[in-house]
Amino acid sequence: MPIVPDDKDWTWVLAEPCPECGFEAVAFPREQVADLVEANAREWVALAGEHGDRFGLRPSDDRWSGLEYACHVRDVFRLYDYRLHLMLDQDDPDFPNWDQDAAAVDERYGEQALDQVIPDLVATGETLASSFREVTGDAWQRTGNRSDGKHFTVESFARYMVHDPIHHLWDVRENVSRLGPGPRG
């Protein structure tokens, strides 16, 4: 069974806590987004190191492996850094569309080398965190638009974005538990 594309509108996380991972975007201080992105990237290093070869295994055909989620988070960090700079450098820009499911297939997420993906994830996370550290004052209220018509301020964009890597760490921890005990377990 192939991965079913995710067509949910996840912007609801800006109004209520996520019932799965528990993150409350609305209550999260915008000034802490940079620190949270860096901490999240470090957690991927630890999680990948802890699970080694099992990190590339899917718990079922219809669920991504830890490696595939790590590739996605790396690309999310890269994409959101680009979009953040669009919002800071242009007036009310429209974001180019990004199909995360097509990216996973086109970029062959499941075939990438974990020892390259994790350092890239950390580097893109550091870049994004650095970009968010530059946001001050009225810049938090600058705006941008997703291709589906969703409108963001830098502040709502930051809170929306940060849920993604947090939620995917939760996904991977859930997936690893579905694989059963590892070779030492």
Secondary structure by P-SEA (a helix, b strand, c coil): cccccccccccccccccccccccccccccccaaaaaaaaaaaaaaaaaaacccccccccccccccaaaaaaaaaaaaaaaaaaaaaaacccccccccccaaaaaaaaccccccaaaaaaaaaaaaaaaaaaaaacccccccccccccccccccaaaaaaaaaaaaaaaaaaaaaaaaaacccccc
